[in-house]
Amino acid sequence: MNVKVITDIQAFLNLKEAWESLTKKTKETTYFNTFNYNRIWWEIYKKEQDKKLFIIVIFENKQIVGIAPLIIQEIRNSFKKYRLLRFMGISHYNNFIFIASQNNENKIIRCIFKTIFSHSDLWDQLNLAYISSNFSLASYLFRNVQLNPFFKIQTGLPYIKLSGNSSFESFINTRDLPSDFNRYIRKLKREYAYQIEELECSKPETIETLLSFDKQNPNEYSPLKNSNKIELFKKTCEANDYKIFKLANLGGEPVSFAVFYKFNRKLHFWYTGYNATYKNTRPGHVLMYEILKRLFEKKEMDEIDFGSGNFAWKFEWTRLLNHSYTLDLWSEKLKPDILKNDITCDHKITHENNQTDFPLVSVIIRTKDRPALLREAIVSVNMQSYPNIEIILVNDGGKDVAYVISDFHQKPCQIKYIYLEKNIGRSGAAKAGLENISGDYFMFLDDDDLWDMDHVSSLVDAIRFHPQYRVAYSGVRLEGNKPAFNKPYNSYLLKAENYIPINAVIFHRQLLDAGCCFDENLKESDEIWDFLLQAACFTDFYHLNHISATYRDKGNSMIGPYRADSEIIQSVRLKIFDKWGKKWSPQDLNDTFLYFLTQSRELSKIQYEKQTLESWLKALEIEIRAVFNSLSWRVGRFFVKVALKFMLKKSTPTAQDHIQKILTEIST
């Protein structure tokens, strides 16, 4: 393969035919990959003169087989100046352009990255953002051993699948809309006789109507309040690249607008706004309802993409969600041989948008006599964006909760109800749940805890895209003013205490085949800690640095520093050590001891440095007080206050306390 880097505008324009040919041949093309969109974007933003073209073109047998539409942007802020290599355009879907096939996609992507790194003298930071998890580029980066550590989750990409629904009525009945939604439709229809209209975006009056309406729009983050985005909107409108819907009253006054890019039977959401006069009638909801109804009737679109961001209103319309990721690294941290061997896993990951490609996840909920909390936990699971979940509900000797389950019979998650007449303890209940799972993965949710909407989806992505791991976990917030549980995986620390809440973890079913099980002899202690130690014998844990669950401490916590009772905790630890002390080798114990010894020495060093700093600050305080009594102090007092206030912003918490005392004395 041969490579050419394009840095001038004419060479970029000469790519038009080859660029359009590639985008027609690949299934991964979105509107934001098209030549026309990128050309218009460059014509507008090149005027800022802080951007340079850096388009990488890959040739094979004298034919263009791949294009990486990149630019180098000079960033200036109050702290430093640096050169940023990033995708061209403003988009929620960025990608290299090539024909994805088993034979050449790795070669093309590898060739692009080798070109990027061979020109590392031209850039300081590489930031390739908004790469969708179902792109071949994401699959490559997940599997690349050198680049994977720099490839991190960014945000969710919710979407609606229109195809596959028999009717609009069957579709709308499965949405999670507010219970009073139909009342608002009737009210708006009765009082204002609203009607929906699709505007011709190529007409100048359409653009002016929308711009005029936006001036009264209460949304301060509207893209139509930015001059460059307005120009981009106008030029892409001229190319007829939009669908614009208007909800208006009987007199023609706009109630709300919604603007979408259109491409290949897909709509990409761009902007919505409403007339503040109608705020209490849910104009945005009503407009989306009418848009969906219209699209179902015309059958001209297969999908609506809501763009990036896990905003609550989007999930009233859909449960489907992809994720976008960012590759972010600095040239100064590059290893010289970062792509010398290009080590990638030899399997191919796919992440398509149909149900069969979402492996089943079994969620075990153990409960006893807490029906109100149980209901909240089940709602939390049913609200997940991940589409293929079953719930295994184990009632451990409590009152029958079948009446709670009956409220969820039409919800997306199937519930298997296991009623144990006698209480057998947490370990026994967990074991009963595991005996009934059908999923490839399993998770636990205590009946008093909650999950964010993307919790299951992000953990499934993490464990599928990092196949060397059989356990993955995310961060968990605690109710109240307490620090979150979000520590990186540390096998030594796990031997000393359980710092990973069970509702944070996803397990691969293979661990059960390997012999991991719940020890019923530990039913009065931390059975989860024991289970995690068993899993750690077979795999490291992948830590997803992303808080997506809530731990509600009801006073019986056995996790981390939040202890219900020190005597109970000591008893738990002794039982765990009694079991595992016979399993850990002398080398295991020695390595663990050395780890904590090193940590202790580091802590002592920090404490010494803190004491030294405090002594220095006290001496400085004495000297400053002496200055207060001098004549020159009265003259320079104002300037000292300014300097101290500046120091206050930049200092450590300990130093801030001393500086604040000095400022108080100066003021008095």
ZAMARGU-4260 file (C-alpha; in steps of 0.2 Angstrom, whole numbers, plus 5000, padded with zeros to 4 digits):
<rodrens>
0) 5000/5000/5000 | 5005/5018/4996 | 5001/5033/5006 | 4999/5052/5002 | 4996/5066/5014
5) 4985/5080/5007 | 4988/5097/5015 | 4981/5109/5001 | 4963/5114/4997 | 4964/5110/4978
10) 4971/5092/4981 | 4957/5090/4994 | 4944/5095/4981 | 4951/5083/4968 | 4947/5069/4979
15) 4928/5071/4976 | 4926/5057/4964 | 4936/5044/4974 | 4929/5050/4991 | 4911/5048/4985
20) 4914/5032/4977 | 4921/5025/4994 | 4906/5032/5004 | 4894/5023/4992 | 4902/5006/4994
25) 4904/5005/5013 | 4890/5002/5025 | 4898/5012/5038 | 4895/5029/5029 | 4885/5042/5039
30) 4881/5059/5032 | 4896/5066/5042 | 4908/5056/5031 | 4902/5063/5015 | 4913/5073/5004
35) 4900/5087/5002 | 4898/5089/5021 | 4917/5090/5024 | 4919/5102/5009 | 4906/5114/5016
40) 4913/5113/5034 | 4931/5116/5028 | 4926/5131/5017 | 4918/5139/5033 | 4930/5135/5046
45) 4946/5138/5037 | 4943/5156/5039 | 4948/5155/5057 | 4966/5151/5051 | 4970/5140/5065
50) 4967/5124/5055 | 4977/5115/5042 | 4972/5100/5031 | 4980/5083/5035 | 4970/5071/5024
55) 4978/5053/5023 | 4975/5044/5007 | 4979/5025/5005 | 4982/5018/4988 | 4982/5000/4983
60) 4986/4995/4965 | 4985/5014/4961 | 4967/5014/4967 | 4961/5024/4982 | 4955/5012/4995
65) 4955/5022/5011 | 4954/5041/5017 | 4957/5048/5034 | 4949/5065/5034 | 4960/5074/5047
70) 4965/5092/5051 | 4979/5099/5063 | 4972/5113/5074 | 4982/5125/5084 | 4975/5127/5101
75) 4979/5142/5112 | 4973/5144/5130 | 4979/5153/5145 | 4991/5139/5150 | 4999/5133/5134
80) 4999/5132/5115 | 4998/5115/5106 | 4994/5107/5090 | 4979/5095/5089 | 4977/5081/5076
85) 4958/5077/5075 | 4944/5073/5063 | 4938/5086/5051 | 4920/5093/5054 | 4909/5094/5068
90) 4900/5077/5070 | 4893/5064/5082 | 4900/5050/5070 | 4918/5051/5065 | 4927/5037/5055
95) 4940/5033/5042 | 4933/5030/5025 | 4937/5013/5017 | 4928/4997/5011 | 4927/4986/5026
100) 4931/4968/5022 | 4940/4954/5031 | 4955/4955/5020 | 4960/4973/5020 | 4952/4984/5034
105) 4966/4980/5046 | 4979/4984/5033 | 4971/5001/5029 | 4969/5006/5047 | 4986/5001/5052
110) 4993/5011/5037 | 4984/5026/5042 | 4990/5025/5060 | 5008/5022/5055 | 5007/5038/5044
115) 5000/5048/5059 | 5014/5042/5071 | 5027/5044/5058 | 5022/5063/5057 | 5021/5065/5076
120) 5033/5080/5074 | 5018/5089/5067 | 5006/5087/5081 | 5006/5087/5100 | 4990/5079/5104
125) 4980/5065/5094 | 4961/5066/5098 | 4950/5056/5087 | 4933/5058/5095 | 4915/5051/5092
130) 4920/5034/5085 | 4905/5023/5086 | 4907/5006/5094 | 4899/4997/5079 | 4913/5004/5067
135) 4927/4993/5061 | 4939/5007/5067 | 4932/5005/5085 | 4934/4986/5083 | 4953/4988/5078
140) 4957/5000/5092 | 4948/4989/5105 | 4959/4974/5099 | 4976/4984/5097 | 4986/4981/5112
145) 4996/4997/5110 | 4982/5009/5107 | 4968/5001/5117 | 4974/5009/5134 | 4971/5026/5125
150) 4954/5022/5118 | 4940/5027/5131 | 4921/5027/5131 | 4914/5045/5128 | 4895/5045/5128
155) 4880/5036/5122 | 4872/5036/5105 | 4853/5033/5107 | 4843/5028/5091 | 4826/5023/5086
160) 4824/5008/5074 | 4808/5012/5063 | 4809/4996/5052 | 4804/4980/5061 | 4788/4988/5069
165) 4772/4982/5062 | 4763/4999/5065 | 4765/5016/5073 | 4752/5010/5087 | 4762/4995/5092
170) 4778/5006/5092 | 4771/5020/5102 | 4763/5008/5115 | 4781/5001/5120 | 4788/5018/5123
175) 4791/5025/5141 | 4782/5041/5138 | 4775/5051/5153 | 4758/5044/5159 | 4749/5060/5155
180) 4757/5062/5138 | 4740/5059/5128 | 4732/5072/5138 | 4744/5085/5132 | 4741/5080/5114
185) 4722/5082/5116 | 4725/5098/5125 | 4736/5106/5112 | 4725/5099/5098 | 4709/5106/5106
190) 4716/5123/5111 | 4727/5127/5096 | 4722/5115/5083 | 4740/5112/5079 | 4746/5104/5063
195) 4763/5097/5057 | 4772/5103/5042 | 4787/5097/5033 | 4797/5112/5026 | 4807/5113/5010
200) 4825/5116/5017 | 4832/5123/5001 | 4820/5138/5001 | 4827/5154/5008 | 4811/5158/5018
205) 4813/5142/5027 | 4830/5146/5034 | 4825/5164/5038 | 4809/5158/5047 | 4819/5146/5058
210) 4832/5159/5062 | 4819/5171/5067 | 4810/5158/5078 | 4827/5154/5086 | 4830/5172/5092
215) 4815/5169/5104 | 4821/5151/5108 | 4825/5149/5127 | 4838/5137/5123 | 4855/5146/5126
220) 4865/5131/5118 | 4856/5132/5101 | 4868/5129/5087 | 4859/5144/5078 | 4867/5156/5090
225) 4884/5153/5083 | 4889/5162/5066 | 4899/5148/5059 | 4885/5135/5063 | 4872/5146/5055
230) 4883/5147/5039 | 4885/5128/5039 | 4866/5126/5041 | 4863/5138/5027 | 4875/5130/5015
235) 4869/5112/5019 | 4851/5118/5017 | 4855/5124/5000 | 4861/5106/4996 | 4844/5100/5002
240) 4853/5089/5016 | 4839/5092/5029 | 4822/5087/5035 | 4814/5101/5044 | 4797/5099/5053
245) 4787/5113/5060 | 4772/5111/5073 | 4761/5126/5071 | 4744/5133/5078 | 4729/5136/5067
250) 4735/5154/5063 | 4752/5147/5057 | 4762/5153/5072 | 4777/5141/5075 | 4775/5130/5091
255) 4791/5120/5089 | 4804/5115/5076 | 4815/5099/5074 | 4829/5098/5061 | 4837/5082/5055
260) 4851/5078/5043 | 4845/5065/5031 | 4856/5052/5023 | 4853/5034/5016 | 4835/5032/5024
265) 4842/5038/5041 | 4838/5054/5050 | 4852/5062/5061 | 4845/5073/5074 | 4853/5091/5074
270) 4842/5104/5083 | 4825/5107/5091 | 4817/5122/5098 | 4800/5127/5105 | 4790/5143/5108
275) 4791/5147/5126 | 4772/5152/5126 | 4768/5134/5124 | 4781/5127/5137 | 4768/5119/5148
280) 4760/5109/5134 | 4775/5098/5130 | 4778/5105/5112 | 4794/5095/5109 | 4785/5078/5114
285) 4770/5082/5103 | 4781/5086/5088 | 4791/5070/5090 | 4775/5060/5091 | 4769/5068/5075
290) 4786/5066/5066 | 4786/5047/5070 | 4768/5045/5065 | 4772/5054/5049 | 4788/5043/5046
295) 4778/5027/5049 | 4765/5032/5037 | 4777/5037/5023 | 4789/5022/5026 | 4804/5032/5019
300) 4816/5031/5034 | 4823/5016/5043 | 4831/5024/5058 | 4832/5040/5068 | 4849/5044/5076
305) 4847/5055/5092 | 4866/5059/5091 | 4877/5059/5106 | 4872/5062/5124 | 4862/5051/5137
310) 4848/5064/5139 | 4833/5058/5148 | 4820/5064/5135 | 4829/5053/5121 | 4826/5037/5132
315) 4807/5041/5133 | 4807/5036/5114 | 4820/5022/5113 | 4830/5009/5123 | 4843/5006/5109
320) 4860/5013/5112 | 4877/5012/5104 | 4892/5021/5112 | 4905/5033/5105 | 4923/5032/5110
325) 4939/5043/5109 | 4957/5039/5105 | 4967/5052/5115 | 4986/5053/5117 | 5000/5065/5117
330) 5015/5063/5106 | 5027/5065/5120 | 5021/5049/5128 | 5023/5039/5112 | 5033/5024/5112
335) 5045/5023/5097 | 5039/5006/5092 | 5020/5009/5096 | 5015/5001/5079 | 5030/4991/5075
340) 5022/4974/5078 | 5004/4980/5078 | 4998/4967/5091 | 4980/4964/5089 | 4968/4950/5094
345) 4964/4938/5080 | 4945/4938/5082 | 4933/4950/5074 | 4921/4959/5085 | 4904/4964/5077
350) 4891/4975/5086 | 4876/4976/5074 | 4859/4984/5078 | 4849/4968/5079 | 4843/4958/5094
355) 4853/4942/5090 | 4869/4952/5092 | 4866/4957/5109 | 4870/4942/5121 | 4858/4939/5135
360) 4862/4946/5152 | 4855/4938/5167 | 4852/4950/5182 | 4850/4941/5199 | 4840/4951/5212
365) 4839/4944/5229 | 4825/4951/5240 | 4817/4948/5257 | 4802/4959/5263 | 4807/4975/5255
370) 4793/4977/5241 | 4795/4996/5239 | 4814/4995/5236 | 4812/4979/5225 | 4800/4989/5214
375) 4813/5002/5212 | 4826/4990/5208 | 4815/4981/5194 | 4811/4998/5186 | 4830/5002/5186
380) 4833/4986/5176 | 4818/4989/5164 | 4825/5006/5161 | 4842/4999/5154 | 4846/5004/5136
385) 4853/4987/5133 | 4839/4977/5124 | 4842/4959/5130 | 4840/4956/5149 | 4832/4943/5159
390) 4828/4945/5178 | 4831/4931/5190 | 4821/4936/5206 | 4825/4926/5221 | 4813/4929/5236
395) 4824/4922/5251 | 4810/4917/5263 | 4800/4933/5263 | 4782/4937/5260 | 4776/4933/5242
400) 4780/4947/5230 | 4771/4940/5215 | 4760/4956/5216 | 4775/4967/5213 | 4780/4956/5198
405) 4763/4957/5190 | 4765/4976/5187 | 4780/4972/5175 | 4772/4959/5164 | 4772/4970/5149
410) 4789/4977/5152 | 4804/4972/5141 | 4814/4961/5154 | 4807/4944/5157 | 4806/4940/5175
415) 4809/4922/5182 | 4802/4921/5200 | 4810/4909/5212 | 4801/4909/5229 | 4810/4900/5243
420) 4798/4896/5258 | 4813/4896/5270 | 4827/4909/5272 | 4843/4901/5266 | 4854/4916/5267
425) 4862/4927/5254 | 4874/4914/5247 | 4860/4901/5245 | 4849/4914/5237 | 4863/4918/5225
430) 4866/4900/5221 | 4848/4897/5217 | 4848/4912/5206 | 4864/4906/5196 | 4856/4889/5194
435) 4842/4897/5184 | 4852/4909/5172 | 4851/4908/5153 | 4863/4922/5149 | 4881/4923/5142
440) 4884/4935/5156 | 4877/4938/5173 | 4876/4952/5186 | 4869/4955/5203 | 4858/4970/5209
445) 4853/4971/5227 | 4835/4976/5230 | 4840/4992/5238 | 4852/4998/5224 | 4850/5006/5207
450) 4858/5007/5190 | 4860/5021/5178 | 4852/5018/5161 | 4868/5014/5152 | 4875/5003/5166
455) 4873/4986/5158 | 4876/4992/5140 | 4893/5000/5144 | 4899/4984/5154 | 4894/4972/5140
460) 4904/4983/5128 | 4918/4983/5140 | 4919/4964/5142 | 4916/4960/5124 | 4929/4972/5117
465) 4942/4966/5130 | 4940/4947/5128 | 4956/4944/5139 | 4945/4948/5154 | 4930/4938/5161
470) 4925/4951/5174 | 4922/4970/5171 | 4916/4983/5183 | 4912/5001/5184 | 4911/5015/5197
475) 4897/5016/5210 | 4891/5032/5218 | 4885/5032/5236 | 4870/5041/5243 | 4875/5055/5254
480) 4891/5065/5254 | 4903/5050/5252 | 4916/5047/5239 | 4912/5035/5225 | 4919/5017/5224
485) 4929/5019/5208 | 4946/5011/5211 | 4956/5003/5197 | 4958/4984/5199 | 4971/4979/5212
490) 4973/4960/5216 | 4983/4964/5232 | 4970/4976/5238 | 4956/4963/5235 | 4965/4951/5246
495) 4964/4963/5260 | 4946/4970/5258 | 4932/4970/5246 | 4932/4987/5238 | 4920/4982/5223
500) 4901/4983/5226 | 4892/4968/5218 | 4880/4979/5208 | 4895/4986/5199 | 4901/4970/5191
505) 4897/4959/5176 | 4903/4941/5175 | 4906/4929/5160 | 4897/4913/5162 | 4913/4904/5159
510) 4918/4907/5177 | 4904/4895/5183 | 4910/4882/5171 | 4928/4885/5179 | 4920/4881/5196
515) 4916/4898/5204 | 4902/4896/5216 | 4894/4904/5231 | 4900/4896/5248 | 4885/4893/5259
520) 4896/4892/5274 | 4899/4911/5272 | 4881/4915/5272 | 4883/4927/5287 | 4898/4936/5280
525) 4903/4943/5264 | 4900/4930/5251 | 4903/4942/5237 | 4920/4945/5243 | 4924/4926/5242
530) 4916/4925/5225 | 4927/4939/5218 | 4942/4931/5225 | 4937/4915/5216 | 4935/4924/5200
535) 4952/4933/5202 | 4960/4916/5202 | 4955/4914/5183 | 4955/4932/5177 | 4960/4950/5180
540) 4946/4962/5181 | 4943/4976/5168 | 4939/4993/5177 | 4928/5004/5167 | 4932/5022/5173
545) 4914/5027/5172 | 4901/5029/5187 | 4885/5021/5182 | 4877/5014/5198 | 4870/5019/5215
550) 4874/5010/5231 | 4861/5014/5245 | 4870/5010/5261 | 4857/5004/5273 | 4869/5002/5288
555) 4874/4985/5284 | 4888/4988/5272 | 4903/4976/5271 | 4912/4986/5257 | 4927/4997/5258
560) 4928/5010/5272 | 4910/5011/5276 | 4907/4998/5289 | 4892/4994/5299 | 4901/4987/5314
565) 4920/4984/5316 | 4918/4968/5326 | 4907/4961/5312 | 4920/4966/5299 | 4934/4958/5309
570) 4924/4942/5310 | 4921/4942/5291 | 4939/4945/5288 | 4944/4931/5299 | 4932/4919/5290
575) 4938/4924/5273 | 4957/4922/5279 | 4953/4906/5287 | 4947/4899/5270 | 4959/4908/5258
580) 4974/4907/5270 | 4975/4888/5265 | 4974/4893/5246 | 4986/4907/5245 | 5004/4902/5242
585) 5019/4909/5252 | 5023/4919/5236 | 5005/4926/5235 | 5007/4932/5253 | 5024/4939/5251
590) 5019/4949/5236 | 5004/4956/5245 | 5014/4960/5260 | 5027/4969/5249 | 5013/4979/5241
595) 5006/4986/5257 | 5024/4989/5264 | 5028/5000/5249 | 5011/5009/5251 | 5015/5012/5269
600) 5032/5019/5265 | 5024/5031/5252 | 5011/5036/5264 | 5025/5040/5277 | 5034/5050/5265
605) 5019/5060/5260 | 5015/5063/5279 | 5033/5069/5282 | 5032/5081/5267 | 5015/5088/5274
610) 5023/5091/5291 | 5038/5100/5283 | 5026/5111/5273 | 5016/5115/5288 | 5031/5120/5298
615) 5037/5131/5284 | 5020/5139/5283 | 5020/5143/5301 | 5037/5151/5300 | 5031/5161/5285
620) 5016/5166/5295 | 5027/5173/5309 | 5037/5183/5297 | 5022/5190/5288 | 5015/5196/5305
625) 5031/5205/5308 | 5029/5214/5292 | 5011/5219/5297 | 5018/5230/5310 | 5030/5239/5299
630) 5027/5256/5290 | 5030/5249/5273 | 5016/5236/5276 | 5003/5250/5277 | 5008/5256/5260
635) 5009/5239/5251 | 4994/5230/5260 | 4983/5231/5244 | 4995/5223/5233 | 4999/5209/5246
640) 4980/5205/5247 | 4979/5203/5228 | 4995/5191/5228 | 4988/5181/5242 | 4971/5179/5234
645) 4980/5173/5218 | 4990/5160/5229 | 4974/5154/5237 | 4967/5148/5220 | 4983/5138/5216
650) 4988/5131/5233 | 4985/5114/5241 | 4970/5113/5254 | 4983/5114/5269 | 4991/5129/5262
655) 4974/5137/5258 | 4969/5136/5276 | 4985/5146/5281 | 4983/5159/5267 | 4965/5161/5272
660) 4970/5165/5290 | 4982/5178/5284 | 4969/5186/5273 | 4957/5187/5287 | 4970/5195/5298
665) 4974/5208/5284 | 4956/5212/5282 | 4954/5215/5300
</rodrens>
